[in-house]
Amino acid sequence: MLPTRDGVSPSCVVTPAGTWPTMLAFLAERIPAVCSEEWAERMARGEVADDRGQRLTPGTPFKGQQKLWYYRQLAFEHPIPFEAKVVFQDDLIVVADKPHFLPVTPKGRYVQETLLVRLKRQLGIDTLVPMHRIDRETAGLLMFTIQPGTRHAYQSLFRDRAVTKVYEAVAAAPGPHLSFPLTRRSRLAESERFMAMHEVEGEANAETRIELIETREGRGLYRLHPSTGQKHQLRAHMHALGLPLEGDRIYPVLQPDLAEGEAPDYGQPLQLLAKGLRFTDPVTGQARAFESGLKLNW
């Protein structure tokens, strides 16, 4: 296996049964985003290895049922001009305040410009793993574990819904037909629109308590308390109430994806903030409570 490099942990692909002449030929076919010549150059630099740490060469014969490790690399990433802040760190966990637009983990167009990679470089902790997810467009608190031996205990907190999460959001002021606080319960499922979730008939799998904090000039500031963690739950529930969040590129209308090389409009962030996290630490027994220092456009 390869070591972490510049904050990026190696990626893994498992070879199937097959008749490729070399590992190079397999990689070029399986991951065509990297051309054969580039794979050969990476191998020459010692950047592809098997599970024993043996570096592969362009002539290494193919063998099935092997783990191959390599680094994800992008020719270009748009620099994201916002910095995360570490709000808490001890020997067990790190809690960071993530800005809008910054992805949590490497995916798609982003590797170095992600919260996980930035924190690994900043803190020098290769074992950091996020315990939950928030969308790239959402700002606010995210918790990471440090020690592999305690990771399961913290993962269980989120799996068992033992973490209290509080969000803030900005949308239009509500009409007279809505009375707050209210609880939205529904069944959310993937819609035909790429990325979007929508409400369907059936047993509820998503629940959000919604409070109206204040209104001002036709806009409303809301506090959201999700008791479940479905994809896009808060955005979908607010949209279903006729209150899509300001800056949302998915609800109510899915906006076209950015063209290759096009930078996001950093002046129009999604008005959704992971404001608070509260739980009892499963390792120390301490009561933990964290609050984001970031603000929405209000």
N, C-alpha and C positions, 0 to 999 in steps of 0.2 A: 504494500500500500504506500501511497505517496504522503508526504507531510503537508500540513496546511501551508499555503504560500500566499503571502500578502493578504492574509485574512480570508482566503478562499480555500475551503476544504475540497479535496478531490471528489469528482463524480465517479460513479461506478456503472459499468455495463457488464452483463453476464453473457458469455458466448453460448449459443445453443449448439445442438448437433448440426453439422453441416460440412460442406466440402470446399470452403474457401482455401486457397493455397497458403495464405499468410494471415496473421492477425491484422496486418495493414489493410489487406483487401476486405476483411470483414468490417473493420471500423469505417472504411470509406463508403461501404454500402449501407451499414446500419445507421451511421450518423453523417448523411450526405452534406449537412451544412458546413462540414469541414472537408475540403477536397483531399484527394489522395496525397498530393504533394505536401500539403500542410501537415497531414498526419505523419508523413515521413520526416518532416523537419522537427516535429515535436518529439518523435522517437529519438532522433539524433541528439536532441537536447536532454534526453532522459526524462521526458515528461509523461511517459506512458509506462505503467508497471502492472505486474500481476499481483495476486494476493500475498505472495511471499516477499514482495518488494523488488523482485527481479525486473530490471528495465527491459522493455521490448525494443527490438530493432526492426527496421523495415523488412528484414528477411525472416523474422521469427515465424515458424510454422504455426498454422492454425490448430487450435485444440479446443474442443467443446467443454462446456461446464466449467469455465474459468471466469473469475472476476478480473476485469481490467479496470484500472484506475487512471483517470486523466483529469486535467484541469479545464473547466469551462472558461473560454476566453472570447471576448468580443473585440472586434476591430475598433469600435467606437461606442462610447456611452455619453449621453448628454449629462453634463455635470448638474446635479441637483443642488441648487444654491441655498439650501437650508440645512442646519445642523441639528442633530438630536442631542438631548441633554440627559446625562445619567442622573436620575433623581435618588437612587439608592443602590448601594453595593455592599455585600458582605461576603463571607466565604461560600454562601449557598446560592444566592440569587443576585441578579442585576435587574433593576427596573429603569427603563428609559422612556423619555418623552419624545415620541416620533413626530417629526413635522409632516405636514401634508406633502404628497407626491413621492415620498421616499418609500420604495418597496421594503418589505421586511426581509425576505430571503431572495437569493439569486433565482431569476426566472426570466425567460424571454429576452428582452432588450437590456436587462440590468444584471450586473454581477458585482462590480466594485461599488456602484452607486446603490447599495442596499444597506439597511440598518444593521443586519447581522455582520456583514463583512466590515463595515466601518467600526463597529464595536470591537470585533476581534482585533483589528489593527490598533485601535485606540487603547484598549485595556490589556492587550497581549494575552487574551484567554482563548485558546483554540477550542475549548470544550463547550463554549456557549451554545445553547439550544433554546429557541423560543418555545414557550409553553402554550401559546395561543396565537391567533392571527387577527390582524385588522387589515382592511383594504389599503392598498397603496394610497388611495385618495383620502383616507381617514387619518386624522392626527390623534395623538394622545399616547396613553400609557401602554407599555408592552413589557411583559416579564420574561426573563431568561433564567435558566438554571445553569450552574457552573459545574457541579460534580455529577458525573454519570451515575454514581451510586445512589443519589437521592432523587434522580429525575422522575422515576416512577411515582414517587410520593406526591410530587407537585403536579404531574400529569393527572393523577387521580382527582385532585382538587377540581380541575376543570371538567373532567369526565363526569364527576358526581355532582356538578353544579354547586360546589361549595365555595365559589368565589362570587362576591357581589360586585357587579360591574355597573357603573353609572356613566351615561353619555349625555352630552349636550348637543343640540342641533338647532339650526335656524331654517324656518320655512315661512310660508305665508301665514298670516293671522287666521285663526279658525273662523268658520262661519257659525251662525247661531244654532245650527243643527248639532254641533259638537259641544259636549260638556266635559270639562277636565276636572280632576284626573280621570283617565279611563284606561281600561286594559284591553288590548287587541289580541285575540286568540284566533288563529287560523292555521290552515295547512298550506305550507309553501312548497312549491315544486318548480323545477326548471321549466321555463316557458320556451316557445319556439324561437324567441329572440335570443341571440347569442348573449351569454352572460347574465341574462335577466331571470329573476324569480317572480312568480306570481301566485296569487291565492287560488286554491282549487277546492272542490268539495272533498270532504273526508275529515277524519279525526285530526284535531289540531296538533301540530308539531312545533308551533312557534308561539311564544307569548311575550308581549312587551307591555309594561305599564308606562303610560305617557302622562307627564305633567306639563302644564303651561306655566312657565316662570313669569313671563311678562309679554306684552305686545307694545309695538311702537311703529307708527306710520305704516300700518298694513302688514307688518312682519311680526313673527312670533319666535320667542326663544323657548325651547322645550327641553325638558329633562327626561331621559329615556332609561328605563330599567328593564333590560332583557333578562328573562329567567331561562331562556333557551338560547342556542347559538347557531341557528340556521344561517346559511349563506345569505348575505344582504338583508338579513331580517329587519333591521331598523329602517333601512331605506325602503324596503318593500311595504312594510306596515304603514309608514308615513304616507307613501304614495297611495296605498289603498284607502286611506282616510281623506284623500284629495289634498294632501299637504306634502308634495315632493320636496326634498331638501334643496336648498339653494346650491348651485354649482354641481348638481348631480348630472353626470353624463350618461346615465343608464335609464333613470326614471324621471319623467314619464316617457321620454323619447330617447332611444339609444342613439348616441352620437357616433359618427364614423370614427374608426380608429385613426390615430395619427399616421401620416405617411412616413415611410422609412426616412430617418434622419430629421424628422420634424420635432421640435421641442414643444412640450406642453405649454399651455397658457398658465403661467404661475400666478397670474393675477385673479384667477377664478377658482379658488379651491372649494372642494366639497365642504359644506358647512356641517361637519360632523366631527365630534371630538370625544375620544375615550377619556372621560374626565376623572373617574375614580376606580380604584381597585381595593377590595377589602376581603381578608380571609384570615383564618387561623393557620399559622405555619405548621405543616404536618411534621416537620423535623424538630423544631424548637418549642412548639406549643405557644409561641408568641402571637399576639394579635397584630396583624399587619394592616396598615392603611396608607394608601398613596393617592396623591391628587396631582393632576396635570397642572403645570404652570402656563400652558398655552391658552390662547383665547380665540374665539370665533369672531367673525366680522359682525359685531353687534354694537 
